[in-house]
Amino acid sequence: MKTLADLNAIKERMRAQINNRAGVDDSKDIRVVVGMATCGIAAGARPVLNAFLEEVSKRNLTNVKVTQAGCLGMCKLEPMVEVFVPGKEKVTYVKLTADAAKQIVAEHIVNGNPVLKYVIGNE
């Protein structure tokens, strides 16, 4: 960061990420919950969370909220993410990477087709 413009760019990026995390309306918003307990972080959940936030922001998906939770209950399957689409069953993804997160945004969140190779039970 060398200039005021650099600082303002960082501020706007962070503001967009906060908007992607706050004010979830379960009746109309898609919610992405990333497990960020110690086990998830150790398994690589931070890059997964960042990839979801970046991809949602890049695509300007205002109806998608990315949040984090503690332990999702199955440490050996971390990084784990739960996707809640209004009116549909929750989808739990396991053993994710940042690239997988981008694929989930493109295929599941945008096009409505869960990425079965990462869904729990298919891993």
N, C-alpha and C positions, 0 to 999 in steps of 0.2 A: 504494500500500500504506500503510494508515494504522493498522491494528490487528493484533494477534496473530492474530486469526481470518483476516484477509486473507493473512498469511504462511502459515498452516496450509493454506489453500485452495490456494495456489500450490504448496506442498510436495506435497499430495495429487495435484494435476494432473501434476506432474513425475514422481511415483512411478508413476502410471498409464502415462505415456509410456515410462518405463524398462522397465516390465513388458511393454509392447508391442514392445520392441526386443530383449529378452534371451531366452536359453534356447530357441532354435529346435530343434524335433524334426522333421526333414524327413519322417518317416514319417506324421505326423499334423497338423502345423501348416501353415497357408497362410503363405507368405512373400512379402512385398511389398518389392522392392528399388528404391530411388529413386537414380538417378544424381546424385551430388552433387559431381562434379568442377567445376572452374572454369567450364567451358562450360555445364554444367547449371544451376549457380547463377546465372550471367549470364542464362540463358534463362528463369529463374523457377522453379527446382526447389524452393527453400525453401518457398514457399507450398503447393506440391504435397505435399511431405513433411509439412508441418504439417496439411494437410487430411486426409491419410490417417490420421495419428496421432489427430487429433480425432474423426474419424468412427468409427474402430475403437474408441476409448475410449468414445464416446457410445453406441455400440451394444453395448458390453461383449462384444466378440468376442475371447474369451480364447485362441482357437486361431489367431489372426492375429498375425503378428510383422512389424512394419515396420522395415526396416533401410535403411542407406544404403551405397552403393558409390562408387567413383571413376568414372572414365570408362567408359561402357557401349559406346563405340566409334563412335558416329555423331553427332557434335556438331551437325550441322545439323538433327537430329530431336529435340533436347532441348526441354523436359524429357522424359526417358524413364523408364519404370518397367517392371520385370519382375515378373510375378506367377507364383509357383510353387504349384500346387495338387497335393498328393500324388496320384500315379497318373494325372496328366494332363500334357499338353505345356505347356511354359512359354509364357506369353503376354507379348509385348512391346508396350507402349503407347508412343506417341510424341506429341510436341507437346501435352503436357497442360497443364491449368489446374487450379486448386483445385476448381472446380466439376466438372470432368471426373473428378477423383480421388474426389469424393463419389459421383458416378454409378457409377464402377467398384466402389466398396465395395458400393453397393446392388444393382447388377445382377450383377456377376461374383462377388464374394466371398460375398455373402449368398445370391444366387439361382442361381449357377453358370452364368450366361450372359455370356460376354465381350462387351464393348462394342466391336463391330466397327469403328465409325467412328474409333476411336483406335488400332486394332491396326496394327502396322507392315505396310506393303503396301496398306493400305486408306485411308491418310491423304490 
